[in-house]
Amino acid sequence: MGDKFTAGNDQVLACNIETDESAVFGLPFRLTVTGIFFAVLLLLSSVYVSDFLEGVKEQKTLEEVSKLTASAEQLSIRGEGSEIAFEIRIPDGASVNFGILPGQEGNWPEDADNYCITTGGKSTFYPAVASFSNQELKGPFSLGPGRHRVFLSTKTEPESGRLFVLISETGADEQTLG
């Protein structure tokens, strides 16, 4: 089993210990698997956080736009000649289109009772009680990111007799580039 040797006056039995280096050879593989697992976990976390932040941005935009849509509904109920001015703030990276659906620009005034919020390249469509138009009663209205002082008024379109909420900006805007 082992060799005998003497140390001083005592005889000692020495055994040959074999070294098992298989763990050393498996170590790079374990580190590689751990690194890949960590990278996948980091990627999934960043995608989740990114989607969460886009959802928060869309929710903030929807809250601001609801000020405009609620006012537009009230003006529609009151009829032609009603008006109101107020301020809304569209978050950076977001935009809102009133009276139009993206890709269907030629469908105004059929789509005038819709609005669309776009954040991060994703568009979400919403129906509205009011029909939206620009100040000239000739098409849709869009708002980009930044602070906007908007002026809402109502007017009946002479050809169809349909009541529109006209949206315009008062000129006191501090728009930011997004």
Protein Blocks (a to p, Z undefined) as FASTA:
>chain_A
ZZcddehjbccddddddddfklmmmmmmmmmmmmmmmmmmmmmmmmmmmmmmmmmmmmmm
mmmmmmmmmmmmmmmmnoghiacdddddddehiacdehiaehilmlpcklmmgccddeeh
iacddddfbdcddfkopaccdddeddddddddddddfklopacdddddehiaccddZZ
